[in-house]
Amino acid sequence: SVAVTVEEMKKREDKEIVDVSAVILVEKESQKGIVIGAGGSMLKQVGMQARSDIERLLGSKVNLTLWVKRDDVSMLTRLGYE
């Protein structure tokens, strides 16, 4: 079980860049390692693809910060995942 929440999205005043901070929530501690991957390789791939998709949607450059956190089942349920 994995979910993503956008914690913050803010356009910089001095540049045409949008800063996006998101958290990838996993249900089990073992899933963190899978999402992060060896040396962070999986998280890097996910981040690059997500940034590209967000840039296309917003029509602006994006600085994406991703965090992987373990959360309990209730959080995932509240987000609509079962």
Residue, then its C-alpha position, 0 to 999 in steps of 0.5 A: s500500500v502506497a500513497v502520495t500527498v503533496e505537502e507544499m507547492k509554491k511558486r518562487e517570486d524570483k524565478e519561473i520555478v515551482d517548488v513541490s514537496a511531496v511525501i510517499l507514504v508506505e504501510k510497512e517499513s519493508q516497503k520503504g526500502i523497495v520505494i527508495g531502492a538500492g542507493g536511492s535509485m528507485l526514488k530517483q527514477v520516480g522523482m524524475q518521471a514525476r517532475s517531468d509530468i508535473e512540469r508538463l501539467l504546470g507549464s513551468k520548471v519544477n523543483l521536486t522534493l520527495w520523502v518516503k515515510r512509513d504511516d499507519v493503515s488509518m492514514l492510507t484509509r483516510l486517503g481512500y486506499e484500502 
